[in-house]
Amino acid sequence: MTVLAQLQQSCASVWSVVRELSGDDAYERYLQHQALAHPHEQPLERAAFFKAEQHRKWEGVRRCC
């Protein structure tokens, strides 16, 4: 493996961890879960998934502080 290939692989690994920690890969993880746990159900489209997640996340917030 060349130095450039090792650097690219390292950068890809770091980027994957950053996406996981920030939640940016949530839709991909949702699709994997749906395929394994609910193969008979049609998964949500990306926009609908993020809208549902925002609603779930902020539904219970009743105060500002």
PDB file of N, CA, C and O in Angstrom:
ATOM      1  N   MET A   1       0.848  -1.178   0.000  1.00  0.00           N
ATOM      2  CA  MET A   1       0.000   0.000   0.000  1.00  0.00           C
ATOM      3  C   MET A   1       0.890   1.237   0.000  1.00  0.00           C
ATOM      4  O   MET A   1       1.834   1.338   0.783  1.00  0.00           O
ATOM      5  N   THR A   2       0.581   2.155  -0.871  1.00  0.00           N
ATOM      6  CA  THR A   2       1.396   3.371  -0.968  1.00  0.00           C
ATOM      7  C   THR A   2       1.055   4.330   0.164  1.00  0.00           C
ATOM      8  O   THR A   2       0.043   4.190   0.851  1.00  0.00           O
ATOM      9  N   VAL A   3       1.925   5.292   0.327  1.00  0.00           N
ATOM     10  CA  VAL A   3       1.718   6.302   1.366  1.00  0.00           C
ATOM     11  C   VAL A   3       0.440   7.082   1.085  1.00  0.00           C
ATOM     12  O   VAL A   3      -0.319   7.392   2.004  1.00  0.00           O
ATOM     13  N   LEU A   4       0.204   7.399  -0.185  1.00  0.00           N
ATOM     14  CA  LEU A   4      -1.008   8.139  -0.542  1.00  0.00           C
ATOM     15  C   LEU A   4      -2.262   7.327  -0.228  1.00  0.00           C
ATOM     16  O   LEU A   4      -3.243   7.872   0.280  1.00  0.00           O
ATOM     17  N   ALA A   5      -2.236   6.043  -0.524  1.00  0.00           N
ATOM     18  CA  ALA A   5      -3.382   5.183  -0.230  1.00  0.00           C
ATOM     19  C   ALA A   5      -3.614   5.076   1.272  1.00  0.00           C
ATOM     20  O   ALA A   5      -4.760   5.065   1.722  1.00  0.00           O
ATOM     21  N   GLN A   6      -2.542   4.997   2.046  1.00  0.00           N
ATOM     22  CA  GLN A   6      -2.678   4.940   3.508  1.00  0.00           C
ATOM     23  C   GLN A   6      -3.263   6.239   4.049  1.00  0.00           C
ATOM     24  O   GLN A   6      -4.104   6.225   4.948  1.00  0.00           O
ATOM     25  N   LEU A   7      -2.805   7.369   3.490  1.00  0.00           N
ATOM     26  CA  LEU A   7      -3.330   8.667   3.918  1.00  0.00           C
ATOM     27  C   LEU A   7      -4.810   8.794   3.586  1.00  0.00           C
ATOM     28  O   LEU A   7      -5.591   9.289   4.399  1.00  0.00           O
ATOM     29  N   GLN A   8      -5.197   8.350   2.397  1.00  0.00           N
ATOM     30  CA  GLN A   8      -6.605   8.400   2.004  1.00  0.00           C
ATOM     31  C   GLN A   8      -7.455   7.515   2.906  1.00  0.00           C
ATOM     32  O   GLN A   8      -8.560   7.898   3.291  1.00  0.00           O
ATOM     33  N   GLN A   9      -6.947   6.338   3.244  1.00  0.00           N
ATOM     34  CA  GLN A   9      -7.687   5.434   4.119  1.00  0.00           C
ATOM     35  C   GLN A   9      -7.819   6.032   5.522  1.00  0.00           C
ATOM     36  O   GLN A   9      -8.874   5.926   6.148  1.00  0.00           O
ATOM     37  N   SER A  10      -6.756   6.654   6.008  1.00  0.00           N
ATOM     38  CA  SER A  10      -6.801   7.285   7.334  1.00  0.00           C
ATOM     39  C   SER A  10      -7.804   8.438   7.352  1.00  0.00           C
ATOM     40  O   SER A  10      -8.583   8.578   8.295  1.00  0.00           O
ATOM     41  N   CYS A  11      -7.778   9.256   6.306  1.00  0.00           N
ATOM     42  CA  CYS A  11      -8.719  10.378   6.226  1.00  0.00           C
ATOM     43  C   CYS A  11     -10.159   9.878   6.157  1.00  0.00           C
ATOM     44  O   CYS A  11     -11.047  10.452   6.786  1.00  0.00           O
ATOM     45  N   ALA A  12     -10.391   8.821   5.403  1.00  0.00           N
ATOM     46  CA  ALA A  12     -11.738   8.257   5.307  1.00  0.00           C
ATOM     47  C   ALA A  12     -12.201   7.726   6.663  1.00  0.00           C
ATOM     48  O   ALA A  12     -13.368   7.878   7.027  1.00  0.00           O
ATOM     49  N   SER A  13     -11.298   7.111   7.401  1.00  0.00           N
ATOM     50  CA  SER A  13     -11.652   6.596   8.733  1.00  0.00           C
ATOM     51  C   SER A  13     -11.986   7.729   9.693  1.00  0.00           C
ATOM     52  O   SER A  13     -12.963   7.653  10.438  1.00  0.00           O
ATOM     53  N   VAL A  14     -11.176   8.772   9.671  1.00  0.00           N
ATOM     54  CA  VAL A  14     -11.426   9.924  10.545  1.00  0.00           C
ATOM     55  C   VAL A  14     -12.755  10.575  10.168  1.00  0.00           C
ATOM     56  O   VAL A  14     -13.543  10.925  11.046  1.00  0.00           O
ATOM     57  N   TRP A  15     -13.007  10.738   8.874  1.00  0.00           N
ATOM     58  CA  TRP A  15     -14.252  11.357   8.413  1.00  0.00           C
ATOM     59  C   TRP A  15     -15.457  10.526   8.851  1.00  0.00           C
ATOM     60  O   TRP A  15     -16.487  11.078   9.237  1.00  0.00           O
ATOM     61  N   SER A  16     -15.330   9.212   8.792  1.00  0.00           N
ATOM     62  CA  SER A  16     -16.415   8.328   9.217  1.00  0.00           C
ATOM     63  C   SER A  16     -16.724   8.521  10.703  1.00  0.00           C
ATOM     64  O   SER A  16     -17.891   8.566  11.093  1.00  0.00           O
ATOM     65  N   VAL A  17     -15.696   8.633  11.522  1.00  0.00           N
ATOM     66  CA  VAL A  17     -15.886   8.846  12.961  1.00  0.00           C
ATOM     67  C   VAL A  17     -16.529  10.209  13.220  1.00  0.00           C
ATOM     68  O   VAL A  17     -17.424  10.326  14.057  1.00  0.00           O
ATOM     69  N   VAL A  18     -16.076  11.232  12.508  1.00  0.00           N
ATOM     70  CA  VAL A  18     -16.649  12.573  12.676  1.00  0.00           C
ATOM     71  C   VAL A  18     -18.126  12.556  12.309  1.00  0.00           C
ATOM     72  O   VAL A  18     -18.940  13.145  13.019  1.00  0.00           O
ATOM     73  N   ARG A  19     -18.489  11.892  11.213  1.00  0.00           N
ATOM     74  CA  ARG A  19     -19.893  11.818  10.797  1.00  0.00           C
ATOM     75  C   ARG A  19     -20.722  11.081  11.849  1.00  0.00           C
ATOM     76  O   ARG A  19     -21.854  11.474  12.133  1.00  0.00           O
ATOM     77  N   GLU A  20     -20.166  10.020  12.424  1.00  0.00           N
ATOM     78  CA  GLU A  20     -20.903   9.258  13.431  1.00  0.00           C
ATOM     79  C   GLU A  20     -21.104  10.081  14.696  1.00  0.00           C
ATOM     80  O   GLU A  20     -22.203  10.104  15.250  1.00  0.00           O
ATOM     81  N   LEU A  21     -20.063  10.752  15.155  1.00  0.00           N
ATOM     82  CA  LEU A  21     -20.161  11.552  16.372  1.00  0.00           C
ATOM     83  C   LEU A  21     -21.100  12.741  16.222  1.00  0.00           C
ATOM     84  O   LEU A  21     -21.769  13.131  17.179  1.00  0.00           O
ATOM     85  N   SER A  22     -21.152  13.316  15.028  1.00  0.00           N
ATOM     86  CA  SER A  22     -22.006  14.485  14.813  1.00  0.00           C
ATOM     87  C   SER A  22     -23.446  14.112  14.463  1.00  0.00           C
ATOM     88  O   SER A  22     -24.331  14.968  14.472  1.00  0.00           O
ATOM     89  N   GLY A  23     -23.680  12.840  14.156  1.00  0.00           N
ATOM     90  CA  GLY A  23     -25.022  12.408  13.781  1.00  0.00           C
ATOM     91  C   GLY A  23     -25.308  12.576  12.302  1.00  0.00           C
ATOM     92  O   GLY A  23     -26.439  12.363  11.864  1.00  0.00           O
ATOM     93  N   ASP A  24     -24.308  12.954  11.529  1.00  0.00           N
ATOM     94  CA  ASP A  24     -24.483  13.184  10.104  1.00  0.00           C
ATOM     95  C   ASP A  24     -24.801  11.898   9.341  1.00  0.00           C
ATOM     96  O   ASP A  24     -25.354  11.946   8.242  1.00  0.00           O
ATOM     97  N   ASP A  25     -24.455  10.763   9.919  1.00  0.00           N
ATOM     98  CA  ASP A  25     -24.721   9.478   9.258  1.00  0.00           C
ATOM     99  C   ASP A  25     -26.028   8.833   9.735  1.00  0.00           C
ATOM    100  O   ASP A  25     -26.250   7.642   9.515  1.00  0.00           O
ATOM    101  N   ALA A  26     -26.879   9.611  10.379  1.00  0.00           N
ATOM    102  CA  ALA A  26     -28.109   9.073  10.970  1.00  0.00           C
ATOM    103  C   ALA A  26     -29.005   8.407   9.932  1.00  0.00           C
ATOM    104  O   ALA A  26     -29.587   7.356  10.203  1.00  0.00           O
ATOM    105  N   TYR A  27     -29.120   8.997   8.764  1.00  0.00           N
ATOM    106  CA  TYR A  27     -29.999   8.423   7.744  1.00  0.00           C
ATOM    107  C   TYR A  27     -29.453   7.086   7.247  1.00  0.00           C
ATOM    108  O   TYR A  27     -30.220   6.144   7.048  1.00  0.00           O
ATOM    109  N   GLU A  28     -28.154   6.994   7.046  1.00  0.00           N
ATOM    110  CA  GLU A  28     -27.558   5.732   6.617  1.00  0.00           C
ATOM    111  C   GLU A  28     -27.756   4.642   7.670  1.00  0.00           C
ATOM    112  O   GLU A  28     -28.050   3.493   7.341  1.00  0.00           O
ATOM    113  N   ARG A  29     -27.590   5.018   8.949  1.00  0.00           N
ATOM    114  CA  ARG A  29     -27.814   4.043  10.023  1.00  0.00           C
ATOM    115  C   ARG A  29     -29.283   3.636  10.096  1.00  0.00           C
ATOM    116  O   ARG A  29     -29.596   2.476  10.361  1.00  0.00           O
ATOM    117  N   TYR A  30     -30.177   4.584   9.862  1.00  0.00           N
ATOM    118  CA  TYR A  30     -31.613   4.293   9.822  1.00  0.00           C
ATOM    119  C   TYR A  30     -31.924   3.293   8.710  1.00  0.00           C
ATOM    120  O   TYR A  30     -32.667   2.334   8.923  1.00  0.00           O
ATOM    121  N   LEU A  31     -31.357   3.517   7.525  1.00  0.00           N
ATOM    122  CA  LEU A  31     -31.593   2.589   6.411  1.00  0.00           C
ATOM    123  C   LEU A  31     -31.083   1.185   6.724  1.00  0.00           C
ATOM    124  O   LEU A  31     -31.739   0.195   6.398  1.00  0.00           O
ATOM    125  N   GLN A  32     -29.917   1.100   7.354  1.00  0.00           N
ATOM    126  CA  GLN A  32     -29.391  -0.215   7.744  1.00  0.00           C
ATOM    127  C   GLN A  32     -30.317  -0.892   8.741  1.00  0.00           C
ATOM    128  O   GLN A  32     -30.600  -2.083   8.615  1.00  0.00           O
ATOM    129  N   HIS A  33     -30.791  -0.144   9.729  1.00  0.00           N
ATOM    130  CA  HIS A  33     -31.701  -0.699  10.725  1.00  0.00           C
ATOM    131  C   HIS A  33     -32.995  -1.181  10.070  1.00  0.00           C
ATOM    132  O   HIS A  33     -33.474  -2.279  10.355  1.00  0.00           O
ATOM    133  N   GLN A  34     -33.550  -0.351   9.194  1.00  0.00           N
ATOM    134  CA  GLN A  34     -34.798  -0.720   8.516  1.00  0.00           C
ATOM    135  C   GLN A  34     -34.618  -2.012   7.709  1.00  0.00           C
ATOM    136  O   GLN A  34     -35.479  -2.891   7.737  1.00  0.00           O
ATOM    137  N   ALA A  35     -33.506  -2.118   7.001  1.00  0.00           N
ATOM    138  CA  ALA A  35     -33.260  -3.304   6.177  1.00  0.00           C
ATOM    139  C   ALA A  35     -33.144  -4.564   7.028  1.00  0.00           C
ATOM    140  O   ALA A  35     -33.588  -5.635   6.613  1.00  0.00           O
ATOM    141  N   LEU A  36     -32.555  -4.446   8.206  1.00  0.00           N
ATOM    142  CA  LEU A  36     -32.372  -5.613   9.073  1.00  0.00           C
ATOM    143  C   LEU A  36     -33.606  -5.930   9.915  1.00  0.00           C
ATOM    144  O   LEU A  36     -34.017  -7.087  10.010  1.00  0.00           O
ATOM    145  N   ALA A  37     -34.189  -4.912  10.520  1.00  0.00           N
ATOM    146  CA  ALA A  37     -35.271  -5.131  11.480  1.00  0.00           C
ATOM    147  C   ALA A  37     -36.663  -5.089  10.868  1.00  0.00           C
ATOM    148  O   ALA A  37     -37.583  -5.727  11.380  1.00  0.00           O
ATOM    149  N   HIS A  38     -36.830  -4.349   9.781  1.00  0.00           N
ATOM    150  CA  HIS A  38     -38.148  -4.164   9.179  1.00  0.00           C
ATOM    151  C   HIS A  38     -38.069  -4.267   7.652  1.00  0.00           C
ATOM    152  O   HIS A  38     -38.396  -3.311   6.949  1.00  0.00           O
ATOM    153  N   PRO A  39     -37.639  -5.415   7.143  1.00  0.00           N
ATOM    154  CA  PRO A  39     -37.429  -5.519   5.687  1.00  0.00           C
ATOM    155  C   PRO A  39     -38.711  -5.389   4.868  1.00  0.00           C
ATOM    156  O   PRO A  39     -38.652  -5.070   3.680  1.00  0.00           O
ATOM    157  N   HIS A  40     -39.862  -5.630   5.481  1.00  0.00           N
ATOM    158  CA  HIS A  40     -41.131  -5.564   4.767  1.00  0.00           C
ATOM    159  C   HIS A  40     -41.690  -4.142   4.676  1.00  0.00           C
ATOM    160  O   HIS A  40     -42.635  -3.902   3.924  1.00  0.00           O
ATOM    161  N   GLU A  41     -41.113  -3.186   5.438  1.00  0.00           N
ATOM    162  CA  GLU A  41     -41.595  -1.809   5.445  1.00  0.00           C
ATOM    163  C   GLU A  41     -40.781  -0.934   4.497  1.00  0.00           C
ATOM    164  O   GLU A  41     -39.577  -1.128   4.330  1.00  0.00           O
ATOM    165  N   GLN A  42     -41.448   0.017   3.888  1.00  0.00           N
ATOM    166  CA  GLN A  42     -40.778   0.985   3.021  1.00  0.00           C
ATOM    167  C   GLN A  42     -40.114   2.040   3.906  1.00  0.00           C
ATOM    168  O   GLN A  42     -40.801   2.664   4.714  1.00  0.00           O
ATOM    169  N   PRO A  43     -38.810   2.260   3.784  1.00  0.00           N
ATOM    170  CA  PRO A  43     -38.162   3.282   4.623  1.00  0.00           C
ATOM    171  C   PRO A  43     -38.567   4.693   4.189  1.00  0.00           C
ATOM    172  O   PRO A  43     -38.965   4.920   3.047  1.00  0.00           O
ATOM    173  N   LEU A  44     -38.455   5.621   5.120  1.00  0.00           N
ATOM    174  CA  LEU A  44     -38.742   7.019   4.821  1.00  0.00           C
ATOM    175  C   LEU A  44     -37.693   7.567   3.856  1.00  0.00           C
ATOM    176  O   LEU A  44     -36.547   7.117   3.841  1.00  0.00           O
ATOM    177  N   GLU A  45     -38.100   8.533   3.060  1.00  0.00           N
ATOM    178  CA  GLU A  45     -37.130   9.247   2.232  1.00  0.00           C
ATOM    179  C   GLU A  45     -36.312  10.153   3.141  1.00  0.00           C
ATOM    180  O   GLU A  45     -36.717  10.444   4.267  1.00  0.00           O
ATOM    181  N   ARG A  46     -35.166  10.595   2.651  1.00  0.00           N
ATOM    182  CA  ARG A  46     -34.236  11.380   3.472  1.00  0.00           C
ATOM    183  C   ARG A  46     -34.906  12.609   4.096  1.00  0.00           C
ATOM    184  O   ARG A  46     -34.751  12.841   5.295  1.00  0.00           O
ATOM    185  N   ALA A  47     -35.632  13.386   3.327  1.00  0.00           N
ATOM    186  CA  ALA A  47     -36.268  14.607   3.844  1.00  0.00           C
ATOM    187  C   ALA A  47     -37.306  14.280   4.914  1.00  0.00           C
ATOM    188  O   ALA A  47     -37.374  14.963   5.936  1.00  0.00           O
ATOM    189  N   ALA A  48     -38.102  13.259   4.694  1.00  0.00           N
ATOM    190  CA  ALA A  48     -39.116  12.860   5.671  1.00  0.00           C
ATOM    191  C   ALA A  48     -38.461  12.345   6.950  1.00  0.00           C
ATOM    192  O   ALA A  48     -38.952  12.604   8.049  1.00  0.00           O
ATOM    193  N   PHE A  49     -37.358  11.619   6.808  1.00  0.00           N
ATOM    194  CA  PHE A  49     -36.634  11.117   7.979  1.00  0.00           C
ATOM    195  C   PHE A  49     -36.137  12.269   8.836  1.00  0.00           C
ATOM    196  O   PHE A  49     -36.330  12.265  10.052  1.00  0.00           O
ATOM    197  N   PHE A  50     -35.491  13.265   8.209  1.00  0.00           N
ATOM    198  CA  PHE A  50     -34.961  14.377   8.989  1.00  0.00           C
ATOM    199  C   PHE A  50     -36.072  15.215   9.608  1.00  0.00           C
ATOM    200  O   PHE A  50     -35.910  15.730  10.714  1.00  0.00           O
ATOM    201  N   LYS A  51     -37.191  15.360   8.915  1.00  0.00           N
ATOM    202  CA  LYS A  51     -38.321  16.087   9.486  1.00  0.00           C
ATOM    203  C   LYS A  51     -38.859  15.346  10.711  1.00  0.00           C
ATOM    204  O   LYS A  51     -39.148  15.971  11.731  1.00  0.00           O
ATOM    205  N   ALA A  52     -38.995  14.038  10.620  1.00  0.00           N
ATOM    206  CA  ALA A  52     -39.470  13.227  11.746  1.00  0.00           C
ATOM    207  C   ALA A  52     -38.488  13.268  12.909  1.00  0.00           C
ATOM    208  O   ALA A  52     -38.903  13.318  14.067  1.00  0.00           O
ATOM    209  N   GLU A  53     -37.196  13.248  12.615  1.00  0.00           N
ATOM    210  CA  GLU A  53     -36.185  13.315  13.677  1.00  0.00           C
ATOM    211  C   GLU A  53     -36.214  14.657  14.392  1.00  0.00           C
ATOM    212  O   GLU A  53     -36.096  14.712  15.616  1.00  0.00           O
ATOM    213  N   GLN A  54     -36.369  15.736  13.641  1.00  0.00           N
ATOM    214  CA  GLN A  54     -36.454  17.052  14.262  1.00  0.00           C
ATOM    215  C   GLN A  54     -37.696  17.147  15.158  1.00  0.00           C
ATOM    216  O   GLN A  54     -37.642  17.698  16.258  1.00  0.00           O
ATOM    217  N   HIS A  55     -38.792  16.611  14.676  1.00  0.00           N
ATOM    218  CA  HIS A  55     -40.025  16.616  15.474  1.00  0.00           C
ATOM    219  C   HIS A  55     -39.829  15.798  16.751  1.00  0.00           C
ATOM    220  O   HIS A  55     -40.206  16.240  17.837  1.00  0.00           O
ATOM    221  N   ARG A  56     -39.244  14.613  16.624  1.00  0.00           N
ATOM    222  CA  ARG A  56     -38.999  13.761  17.793  1.00  0.00           C
ATOM    223  C   ARG A  56     -38.067  14.441  18.780  1.00  0.00           C
ATOM    224  O   ARG A  56     -38.279  14.385  19.992  1.00  0.00           O
ATOM    225  N   LYS A  57     -37.037  15.080  18.253  1.00  0.00           N
ATOM    226  CA  LYS A  57     -36.028  15.707  19.109  1.00  0.00           C
ATOM    227  C   LYS A  57     -36.579  16.900  19.876  1.00  0.00           C
ATOM    228  O   LYS A  57     -36.248  17.087  21.047  1.00  0.00           O
ATOM    229  N   TRP A  58     -37.408  17.704  19.240  1.00  0.00           N
ATOM    230  CA  TRP A  58     -37.858  18.951  19.845  1.00  0.00           C
ATOM    231  C   TRP A  58     -39.283  18.914  20.368  1.00  0.00           C
ATOM    232  O   TRP A  58     -39.752  19.911  20.919  1.00  0.00           O
ATOM    233  N   GLU A  59     -39.981  17.813  20.218  1.00  0.00           N
ATOM    234  CA  GLU A  59     -41.376  17.711  20.634  1.00  0.00           C
ATOM    235  C   GLU A  59     -41.557  17.950  22.135  1.00  0.00           C
ATOM    236  O   GLU A  59     -42.517  18.600  22.548  1.00  0.00           O
ATOM    237  N   GLY A  60     -40.653  17.435  22.936  1.00  0.00           N
ATOM    238  CA  GLY A  60     -40.811  17.529  24.383  1.00  0.00           C
ATOM    239  C   GLY A  60     -40.263  18.803  25.010  1.00  0.00           C
ATOM    240  O   GLY A  60     -40.407  18.993  26.218  1.00  0.00           O
ATOM    241  N   VAL A  61     -39.642  19.677  24.232  1.00  0.00           N
ATOM    242  CA  VAL A  61     -39.062  20.898  24.769  1.00  0.00           C
ATOM    243  C   VAL A  61     -40.188  21.888  25.057  1.00  0.00           C
ATOM    244  O   VAL A  61     -40.917  22.288  24.151  1.00  0.00           O
ATOM    245  N   ARG A  62     -40.324  22.277  26.319  1.00  0.00           N
ATOM    246  CA  ARG A  62     -41.409  23.165  26.712  1.00  0.00           C
ATOM    247  C   ARG A  62     -40.892  24.470  27.328  1.00  0.00           C
ATOM    248  O   ARG A  62     -41.684  25.345  27.678  1.00  0.00           O
ATOM    249  N   ARG A  63     -39.602  24.602  27.459  1.00  0.00           N
ATOM    250  CA  ARG A  63     -39.056  25.824  28.044  1.00  0.00           C
ATOM    251  C   ARG A  63     -37.749  26.189  27.355  1.00  0.00           C
ATOM    252  O   ARG A  63     -37.164  25.369  26.648  1.00  0.00           O
ATOM    253  N   CYS A  64     -37.308  27.379  27.553  1.00  0.00           N
ATOM    254  CA  CYS A  64     -36.111  27.842  26.849  1.00  0.00           C
ATOM    255  C   CYS A  64     -34.835  27.523  27.591  1.00  0.00           C
ATOM    256  O   CYS A  64     -33.789  27.393  26.954  1.00  0.00           O
ATOM    257  N   CYS A  65     -34.866  27.388  28.917  1.00  0.00           N
ATOM    258  CA  CYS A  65     -33.623  27.224  29.677  1.00  0.00           C
ATOM    259  C   CYS A  65     -33.653  25.977  30.552  1.00  0.00           C
ATOM    260  O   CYS A  65     -32.683  25.693  31.256  1.00  0.00           O
TER     261      CYS A  65
END
